[in-house]
Amino acid sequence: SRAVVVRDGVLVERRELGPINVLLHADAVDRLADLLTEVRASAAGMGLAGIRSAGRAASLGADLTSRTGATVAVGDDTDAALAGAFRGGPGIVLIAGTGSGAAGRDAAGRTARVGGHGFLLGDEGGGYWIGREAVRAALRAADGTGPTTALTAVVEDAFGSLPDAERL
């Protein structure tokens, strides 16, 4: 996760925050509040992984506003990607990183979103999903319930052994 601090329209600082997903990281809201307080933000806009509804976004924004005194607007990561790529205009973005999803906005402002359901229920084609599928294929091959695969050697090289891969 990345943040930029802007004062009077001038970029004054960039921050690398490490992973922040409001569903997966119990300390996510505390870390965000600490950041806002530390940089003495008066306003902030955040596009966060793990936000799946407008209600959750509004609730989190209100919580951060209450905790920090800054006016905080929250959306999901696809909202931020759309805003950054098209400055509020129409377009389509595809997020293919650790997770995956797509979102679009038409000229009338209507939006649609597909995927981004997280590592347990979706994110097909994302990095986590690809890695998990490689480990699953290697384990099926070792169990004799799947075909032999070159992924077995890749997984063993990455983890030391197939049983070590199971400790994810």
BELQUIFEN-V74115 format. One record per run of one state. SS is the DSSP state (helix for helix, strand for strand, loop for the rest). FROM is the first residue (numbers start at 1). LEN is the number of residues. Records with the same first field share a line. If there is no record, write none. Layout:
# BELQUIFEN-V74115
SS=FROM-LEN  FROM-LEN
This chain:
# BELQUIFEN-V74115
loop=1-1  8-2  17-4  22-6  39-4  50-4  69-2  87-4  97-3  106-5  116-11  144-7  160-2  166-3
strand=2-6  10-7  21-1  43-7  71-6  91-6  100-6  111-5
helix=28-11  54-15  77-10  127-17  151-9  162-4
